[in-house]
Amino acid sequence: MTMRKVSLVGITLALSAAFLWGTAGTAQSFVQGATAPYWIGAFRLLVACLFFHLLFFYRSASRQSLKINERQQSENSSNRSRRYWRYITIAGICMGLYNLTFFAGIKATGIAIGTATTIGSAPIWAGLMQAILLKKSPSLLWWLGTFCATAGGTWMVLSQSSSWQINTGGLLICLSAGFCYALYTLMSKKLVSIDSPLTITKHTFSIAIFIAVPIAWILAGTPTVSWVSIAVIFYLGLLTTGVAYLLYTQALKHISAPTGVALGLIEPIVAFFLAIVVAHENVNMFAIVGLCLILAGLWLVLKSEGRVSKKPN
């Protein structure tokens, strides 16, 4: 029973993060002027990184936090420290590259195909990585649920598209974005057993901005932003990136990395309803079929996670 409760906590946190991610597309629709999408991605990483550092500073200001940090540091061996920074470096590079490849893929393929390819491929990548790198393949039930939810998410996004033009190079970029996100999650799963989610996200995003900002400058030149764009960027940075990834990293303490990635498929459902309610977009009713497939697939994924949680260690 205890393990089921722990898993439920992780599932709730991951779904909360996915809900916040689902609001990002609607928020970006309010961006005015010629703000390049590369800069939106880079700026939101900067805001998120600032959020993590300020929150870490606030928590470290208490004497109790300082004592805990000192005890943790004394317990960490040099070997453990090396592993930590190796994982952090990989996670930070993946986050920086994900932020750029996702927007580059969207630009090359269009929003519908780019989003479907990135979000749809990430759980598959995560399952394959766990099977190959950790020699621990997810269950058949997990794979069935993941393919069902991925198919639903892909159908939901593509049903809204007026054009299905295929750009091979763009598809490869989007697949790379999905790979980066999956590898980031796998590294974060390893890191949560070494340090706190706040410390992990603080270090990860600090590395990510040193990748995202220079590349955004090279690809998009000097940024131009309006006051509305600044407000949107702060929303994206604080909530859809800062709070969301803090929740997501915390969730990985309780659920597997592939399940965490798969639960991100709730994102297109949130975007679907926001497109109707907030953006007043015309929605193809065929998208309802995709929505049902996502919910059915996620139910199977959660059922699989519940079975794993019940197993004794």
C-alpha positions as a Markdown table, in Angstrom:
| # | Residue | x | y | z |
|---|---|---|---|---|
| 1 | Met | 0.0 | 0.0 | 0.0 |
| 2 | Thr | 2.8 | 2.4 | 0.8 |
| 3 | Met | 4.5 | 1.8 | -2.5 |
| 4 | Arg | 1.2 | 2.5 | -4.3 |
| 5 | Lys | 0.9 | 5.8 | -2.4 |
| 6 | Val | 4.5 | 6.7 | -3.3 |
| 7 | Ser | 3.8 | 6.0 | -7.0 |
| 8 | Leu | 0.6 | 8.0 | -6.9 |
| 9 | Val | 2.6 | 11.0 | -5.6 |
| 10 | Gly | 5.0 | 10.7 | -8.6 |
| 11 | Ile | 2.2 | 10.3 | -11.1 |
| 12 | Thr | 0.4 | 13.4 | -9.7 |
| 13 | Leu | 3.6 | 15.5 | -9.8 |
| 14 | Ala | 4.4 | 14.4 | -13.4 |
| 15 | Leu | 0.9 | 15.1 | -14.6 |
| 16 | Ser | 1.0 | 18.6 | -12.9 |
| 17 | Ala | 4.2 | 19.3 | -14.8 |
| 18 | Ala | 2.7 | 18.1 | -18.1 |
| 19 | Phe | -0.3 | 20.3 | -17.5 |
| 20 | Leu | 1.9 | 23.4 | -17.2 |
| 21 | Trp | 3.8 | 22.3 | -20.3 |
| 22 | Gly | 0.5 | 22.1 | -22.1 |
| 23 | Thr | -0.1 | 25.8 | -21.5 |
| 24 | Ala | 3.1 | 26.9 | -23.2 |
| 25 | Gly | 1.8 | 26.8 | -26.8 |
| 26 | Thr | -1.2 | 29.0 | -26.0 |
| 27 | Ala | 1.1 | 31.4 | -24.0 |
| 28 | Gln | 3.5 | 31.7 | -27.0 |
| 29 | Ser | 0.6 | 32.7 | -29.2 |
| 30 | Phe | 0.4 | 36.0 | -27.4 |
| 31 | Val | 4.1 | 36.9 | -28.2 |
| 32 | Gln | 4.2 | 40.1 | -30.3 |
| 33 | Gly | 6.8 | 41.5 | -32.7 |
| 34 | Ala | 9.7 | 39.6 | -34.3 |
| 35 | Thr | 10.8 | 37.7 | -31.2 |
| 36 | Ala | 12.6 | 34.6 | -32.7 |
| 37 | Pro | 11.4 | 31.2 | -31.3 |
| 38 | Tyr | 15.1 | 30.4 | -30.5 |
| 39 | Trp | 15.3 | 33.4 | -28.2 |
| 40 | Ile | 12.0 | 32.5 | -26.5 |
| 41 | Gly | 13.5 | 29.1 | -25.7 |
| 42 | Ala | 16.8 | 30.6 | -24.5 |
| 43 | Phe | 15.1 | 33.4 | -22.4 |
| 44 | Arg | 12.8 | 30.9 | -20.7 |
| 45 | Leu | 15.8 | 28.9 | -19.7 |
| 46 | Leu | 17.4 | 32.0 | -18.3 |
| 47 | Val | 14.3 | 32.9 | -16.3 |
| 48 | Ala | 14.0 | 29.3 | -15.0 |
| 49 | Cys | 17.7 | 29.2 | -14.0 |
| 50 | Leu | 17.3 | 32.5 | -12.1 |
| 51 | Phe | 14.2 | 31.0 | -10.4 |
| 52 | Phe | 16.2 | 27.9 | -9.3 |
| 53 | His | 19.1 | 29.9 | -8.0 |
| 54 | Leu | 16.9 | 32.3 | -6.0 |
| 55 | Leu | 14.9 | 29.4 | -4.5 |
| 56 | Phe | 18.1 | 27.6 | -3.6 |
| 57 | Phe | 19.5 | 30.7 | -2.0 |
| 58 | Tyr | 16.2 | 31.2 | 0.0 |
| 59 | Arg | 16.2 | 27.6 | 1.2 |
| 60 | Ser | 19.9 | 27.6 | 2.1 |
| 61 | Ala | 19.4 | 30.7 | 4.2 |
| 62 | Ser | 17.8 | 28.7 | 7.0 |
| 63 | Arg | 20.2 | 27.0 | 9.5 |
| 64 | Gln | 18.4 | 23.7 | 9.1 |
| 65 | Ser | 19.0 | 23.6 | 5.4 |
| 66 | Leu | 22.7 | 24.5 | 5.9 |
| 67 | Lys | 23.1 | 21.6 | 8.3 |
| 68 | Ile | 21.4 | 19.2 | 5.9 |
| 69 | Asn | 23.7 | 20.3 | 3.1 |
| 70 | Glu | 26.8 | 20.0 | 5.2 |
| 71 | Arg | 25.8 | 16.5 | 6.2 |
| 72 | Gln | 25.1 | 15.5 | 2.6 |
| 73 | Gln | 28.4 | 16.9 | 1.5 |
| 74 | Ser | 30.3 | 15.0 | 4.2 |
| 75 | Glu | 28.6 | 11.8 | 3.2 |
| 76 | Asn | 29.2 | 12.1 | -0.5 |
| 77 | Ser | 32.3 | 10.3 | -1.7 |
| 78 | Ser | 34.6 | 11.6 | -4.4 |
| 79 | Asn | 33.3 | 8.8 | -6.7 |
| 80 | Arg | 29.7 | 9.8 | -6.0 |
| 81 | Ser | 30.6 | 13.4 | -6.8 |
| 82 | Arg | 32.2 | 12.5 | -10.1 |
| 83 | Arg | 29.1 | 10.5 | -11.0 |
| 84 | Tyr | 26.9 | 13.4 | -10.1 |
| 85 | Trp | 28.7 | 15.9 | -12.2 |
| 86 | Arg | 28.9 | 13.5 | -15.1 |
| 87 | Tyr | 25.1 | 13.0 | -15.1 |
| 88 | Ile | 24.5 | 16.8 | -14.5 |
| 89 | Thr | 26.7 | 17.6 | -17.5 |
| 90 | Ile | 24.8 | 15.2 | -19.8 |
| 91 | Ala | 21.4 | 16.4 | -18.5 |
| 92 | Gly | 22.4 | 20.0 | -19.0 |
| 93 | Ile | 23.6 | 19.5 | -22.5 |
| 94 | Cys | 20.4 | 17.5 | -23.3 |
| 95 | Met | 18.2 | 20.2 | -22.0 |
| 96 | Gly | 20.0 | 23.0 | -23.9 |
| 97 | Leu | 19.9 | 20.9 | -27.1 |
| 98 | Tyr | 16.3 | 19.9 | -26.6 |
| 99 | Asn | 15.2 | 23.5 | -26.3 |
| 100 | Leu | 16.9 | 24.4 | -29.6 |
| 101 | Thr | 16.2 | 21.3 | -31.6 |
| 102 | Phe | 12.5 | 21.4 | -30.7 |
| 103 | Phe | 12.1 | 25.0 | -32.0 |
| 104 | Ala | 14.3 | 24.3 | -35.0 |
| 105 | Gly | 12.2 | 21.2 | -35.8 |
| 106 | Ile | 9.0 | 23.1 | -35.5 |
| 107 | Lys | 10.3 | 25.8 | -37.8 |
| 108 | Ala | 11.3 | 23.1 | -40.4 |
| 109 | Thr | 8.3 | 20.9 | -40.3 |
| 110 | Gly | 5.5 | 23.0 | -38.9 |
| 111 | Ile | 3.9 | 23.0 | -35.5 |
| 112 | Ala | 1.7 | 19.9 | -36.0 |
| 113 | Ile | 4.2 | 17.5 | -37.4 |
| 114 | Gly | 7.1 | 18.8 | -35.3 |
| 115 | Thr | 5.1 | 18.6 | -32.0 |
| 116 | Ala | 3.7 | 15.1 | -32.8 |
| 117 | Thr | 7.2 | 13.8 | -33.8 |
| 118 | Thr | 9.0 | 15.2 | -30.7 |
| 119 | Ile | 6.4 | 14.3 | -28.1 |
| 120 | Gly | 5.5 | 11.0 | -29.7 |
| 121 | Ser | 9.1 | 9.8 | -30.1 |
| 122 | Ala | 10.3 | 10.8 | -26.5 |
| 123 | Pro | 8.6 | 7.9 | -24.7 |
| 124 | Ile | 9.8 | 5.4 | -27.3 |
| 125 | Trp | 13.4 | 6.7 | -26.9 |
| 126 | Ala | 13.1 | 6.5 | -23.1 |
| 127 | Gly | 11.9 | 2.9 | -23.1 |
| 128 | Leu | 14.6 | 1.8 | -25.5 |
| 129 | Met | 17.3 | 3.6 | -23.5 |
| 130 | Gln | 16.2 | 1.9 | -20.3 |
| 131 | Ala | 16.2 | -1.4 | -22.0 |
| 132 | Ile | 19.6 | -1.0 | -23.7 |
| 133 | Leu | 21.6 | 1.1 | -21.1 |
| 134 | Leu | 20.0 | -0.1 | -17.9 |
| 135 | Lys | 19.2 | -3.7 | -19.1 |
| 136 | Lys | 15.7 | -3.2 | -17.7 |
| 137 | Ser | 13.1 | -3.1 | -20.4 |
| 138 | Pro | 9.6 | -1.7 | -19.4 |
| 139 | Ser | 6.8 | -4.3 | -19.3 |
| 140 | Leu | 4.7 | -5.3 | -22.3 |
| 141 | Leu | 1.8 | -3.5 | -20.8 |
| 142 | Trp | 3.8 | -0.2 | -20.6 |
| 143 | Trp | 4.8 | -0.6 | -24.3 |
| 144 | Leu | 1.2 | -1.2 | -25.3 |
| 145 | Gly | 0.0 | 1.9 | -23.4 |
| 146 | Thr | 2.9 | 4.0 | -24.7 |
| 147 | Phe | 2.2 | 3.2 | -28.4 |
| 148 | Cys | -1.5 | 3.7 | -27.9 |
| 149 | Ala | -1.0 | 7.1 | -26.2 |
| 150 | Thr | 1.7 | 8.1 | -28.8 |
| 151 | Ala | -0.6 | 7.2 | -31.6 |
| 152 | Gly | -3.4 | 9.2 | -30.0 |
| 153 | Gly | -1.2 | 12.3 | -29.5 |
| 154 | Thr | 0.1 | 12.1 | -33.0 |
| 155 | Trp | -3.4 | 11.8 | -34.4 |
| 156 | Met | -4.7 | 14.6 | -32.2 |
| 157 | Val | -2.0 | 17.0 | -33.4 |
| 158 | Leu | -2.0 | 16.0 | -37.1 |
| 159 | Ser | -5.8 | 16.2 | -37.3 |
| 160 | Gln | -5.5 | 19.9 | -36.6 |
| 161 | Ser | -3.0 | 20.4 | -39.4 |
| 162 | Ser | -4.1 | 21.7 | -42.8 |
| 163 | Ser | -0.9 | 20.5 | -44.4 |
| 164 | Trp | 1.1 | 17.3 | -44.0 |
| 165 | Gln | 4.1 | 18.2 | -46.0 |
| 166 | Ile | 7.0 | 16.0 | -44.9 |
| 167 | Asn | 10.5 | 17.6 | -44.4 |
| 168 | Thr | 13.0 | 14.8 | -43.8 |
| 169 | Gly | 15.6 | 17.0 | -42.3 |
| 170 | Gly | 13.0 | 18.6 | -40.0 |
| 171 | Leu | 11.8 | 15.2 | -38.9 |
| 172 | Leu | 15.3 | 14.1 | -37.9 |
| 173 | Ile | 15.7 | 17.3 | -35.9 |
| 174 | Cys | 12.4 | 16.6 | -34.1 |
| 175 | Leu | 13.5 | 13.0 | -33.4 |
| 176 | Ser | 16.7 | 14.4 | -32.0 |
| 177 | Ala | 14.7 | 16.6 | -29.7 |
| 178 | Gly | 12.7 | 13.7 | -28.4 |
| 179 | Phe | 16.0 | 11.8 | -27.9 |
| 180 | Cys | 17.5 | 14.7 | -25.9 |
| 181 | Tyr | 14.4 | 15.0 | -23.7 |
| 182 | Ala | 14.4 | 11.2 | -23.0 |
| 183 | Leu | 18.1 | 11.2 | -22.2 |
| 184 | Tyr | 17.6 | 14.2 | -19.9 |
| 185 | Thr | 14.9 | 12.3 | -18.0 |
| 186 | Leu | 17.0 | 9.2 | -17.7 |
| 187 | Met | 19.9 | 11.2 | -16.3 |
| 188 | Ser | 17.6 | 13.1 | -13.9 |
| 189 | Lys | 16.3 | 9.7 | -12.7 |
| 190 | Lys | 19.8 | 8.8 | -11.7 |
| 191 | Leu | 20.5 | 12.1 | -10.1 |
| 192 | Val | 17.5 | 12.1 | -7.8 |
| 193 | Ser | 19.2 | 9.3 | -5.8 |
| 194 | Ile | 22.2 | 11.5 | -5.3 |
| 195 | Asp | 20.9 | 15.0 | -4.5 |
| 196 | Ser | 17.7 | 17.1 | -4.1 |
| 197 | Pro | 15.5 | 18.0 | -7.1 |
| 198 | Leu | 16.2 | 21.7 | -6.6 |
| 199 | Thr | 20.0 | 21.3 | -6.6 |
| 200 | Ile | 19.7 | 19.1 | -9.7 |
| 201 | Thr | 17.6 | 21.5 | -11.7 |
| 202 | Lys | 19.7 | 24.5 | -10.6 |
| 203 | His | 22.9 | 22.8 | -12.0 |
| 204 | Thr | 21.2 | 21.3 | -15.0 |
| 205 | Phe | 19.7 | 24.6 | -16.3 |
| 206 | Ser | 22.9 | 26.5 | -15.5 |
| 207 | Ile | 24.7 | 24.3 | -18.0 |
| 208 | Ala | 21.7 | 24.5 | -20.5 |
| 209 | Ile | 21.8 | 28.3 | -20.8 |
| 210 | Phe | 25.5 | 28.2 | -21.8 |
| 211 | Ile | 24.4 | 26.1 | -24.8 |
| 212 | Ala | 21.1 | 27.7 | -25.7 |
| 213 | Val | 22.0 | 31.4 | -25.5 |
| 214 | Pro | 25.1 | 31.4 | -27.8 |
| 215 | Ile | 23.4 | 29.2 | -30.3 |
| 216 | Ala | 20.2 | 31.4 | -30.3 |
| 217 | Trp | 22.5 | 34.4 | -31.0 |
| 218 | Ile | 24.1 | 32.6 | -33.9 |
| 219 | Leu | 20.8 | 31.4 | -35.4 |
| 220 | Ala | 18.6 | 34.5 | -34.7 |
| 221 | Gly | 20.9 | 37.4 | -34.1 |
| 222 | Thr | 20.1 | 40.2 | -31.7 |
| 223 | Pro | 16.7 | 39.6 | -30.0 |
| 224 | Thr | 13.9 | 42.1 | -30.2 |
| 225 | Val | 11.1 | 41.9 | -27.6 |
| 226 | Ser | 8.0 | 43.8 | -26.7 |
| 227 | Trp | 6.5 | 44.2 | -23.2 |
| 228 | Val | 3.9 | 41.6 | -23.9 |
| 229 | Ser | 6.7 | 39.2 | -25.1 |
| 230 | Ile | 8.6 | 39.8 | -21.8 |
| 231 | Ala | 5.5 | 39.0 | -19.8 |
| 232 | Val | 5.0 | 35.8 | -21.8 |
| 233 | Ile | 8.7 | 34.8 | -21.4 |
| 234 | Phe | 8.5 | 35.3 | -17.7 |
| 235 | Tyr | 5.4 | 33.1 | -17.6 |
| 236 | Leu | 7.1 | 30.4 | -19.7 |
| 237 | Gly | 10.3 | 30.6 | -17.6 |
| 238 | Leu | 8.7 | 30.6 | -14.1 |
| 239 | Leu | 5.8 | 28.2 | -14.6 |
| 240 | Thr | 6.1 | 26.1 | -17.7 |
| 241 | Thr | 9.8 | 25.6 | -17.2 |
| 242 | Gly | 10.9 | 26.5 | -13.6 |
| 243 | Val | 8.0 | 25.1 | -11.6 |
| 244 | Ala | 7.2 | 22.4 | -14.1 |
| 245 | Tyr | 10.7 | 20.9 | -14.2 |
| 246 | Leu | 11.0 | 21.1 | -10.5 |
| 247 | Leu | 7.8 | 19.1 | -10.1 |
| 248 | Tyr | 8.9 | 16.7 | -12.9 |
| 249 | Thr | 12.3 | 16.0 | -11.2 |
| 250 | Gln | 10.6 | 15.5 | -7.9 |
| 251 | Ala | 8.2 | 13.0 | -9.6 |
| 252 | Leu | 11.2 | 10.9 | -10.8 |
| 253 | Lys | 12.0 | 10.0 | -7.2 |
| 254 | His | 8.8 | 7.9 | -7.2 |
| 255 | Ile | 8.3 | 6.7 | -10.8 |
| 256 | Ser | 10.4 | 5.3 | -13.6 |
| 257 | Ala | 12.0 | 7.5 | -16.3 |
| 258 | Pro | 10.0 | 6.0 | -19.2 |
| 259 | Thr | 6.7 | 6.4 | -17.3 |
| 260 | Gly | 7.6 | 10.0 | -16.5 |
| 261 | Val | 8.2 | 10.7 | -20.2 |
| 262 | Ala | 5.0 | 8.9 | -21.2 |
| 263 | Leu | 2.9 | 10.9 | -18.8 |
| 264 | Gly | 4.1 | 14.0 | -20.7 |
| 265 | Leu | 1.6 | 12.9 | -23.4 |
| 266 | Ile | -1.1 | 14.6 | -21.4 |
| 267 | Glu | 0.4 | 17.8 | -22.7 |
| 268 | Pro | -1.5 | 17.8 | -26.1 |
| 269 | Ile | -4.8 | 17.2 | -24.2 |
| 270 | Val | -4.2 | 20.4 | -22.2 |
| 271 | Ala | -3.2 | 22.3 | -25.3 |
| 272 | Phe | -6.3 | 21.0 | -27.1 |
| 273 | Phe | -8.7 | 22.4 | -24.5 |
| 274 | Leu | -6.8 | 25.7 | -24.2 |
| 275 | Ala | -7.0 | 26.1 | -28.0 |
| 276 | Ile | -10.7 | 25.9 | -27.8 |
| 277 | Val | -11.3 | 27.9 | -24.6 |
| 278 | Val | -8.6 | 30.6 | -24.7 |
| 279 | Ala | -7.4 | 30.9 | -28.3 |
| 280 | His | -10.9 | 30.2 | -29.8 |
| 281 | Glu | -9.5 | 28.0 | -32.5 |
| 282 | Asn | -11.6 | 25.8 | -34.7 |
| 283 | Val | -11.0 | 22.3 | -33.6 |
| 284 | Asn | -11.4 | 19.2 | -35.8 |
| 285 | Met | -13.7 | 16.8 | -34.0 |
| 286 | Phe | -11.5 | 13.9 | -35.3 |
| 287 | Ala | -9.1 | 15.0 | -32.6 |
| 288 | Ile | -11.5 | 13.5 | -30.0 |
| 289 | Val | -10.4 | 10.1 | -31.3 |
| 290 | Gly | -6.8 | 11.0 | -30.5 |
| 291 | Leu | -7.8 | 12.3 | -27.0 |
| 292 | Cys | -9.5 | 9.0 | -26.2 |
| 293 | Leu | -6.4 | 7.0 | -27.4 |
| 294 | Ile | -4.2 | 9.1 | -25.2 |
| 295 | Leu | -6.3 | 8.5 | -22.1 |
| 296 | Ala | -6.6 | 4.8 | -22.8 |
| 297 | Gly | -2.8 | 4.5 | -23.4 |
| 298 | Leu | -2.0 | 6.5 | -20.2 |
| 299 | Trp | -4.4 | 4.3 | -18.2 |
| 300 | Leu | -2.3 | 1.2 | -19.4 |
| 301 | Val | 1.0 | 3.0 | -18.5 |
| 302 | Leu | -0.3 | 3.9 | -15.0 |
| 303 | Lys | -1.5 | 0.3 | -14.6 |
| 304 | Ser | 1.9 | -0.9 | -15.5 |
| 305 | Glu | 3.6 | 1.5 | -13.1 |
| 306 | Gly | 1.2 | 0.3 | -10.3 |
| 307 | Arg | 2.2 | -3.3 | -10.9 |
| 308 | Val | 5.9 | -2.3 | -10.6 |
| 309 | Ser | 5.3 | -0.3 | -7.4 |
| 310 | Lys | 3.6 | -3.3 | -5.8 |
| 311 | Lys | 6.6 | -5.5 | -6.4 |
| 312 | Pro | 8.8 | -6.0 | -3.3 |
| 313 | Asn | 12.4 | -4.5 | -3.6 |
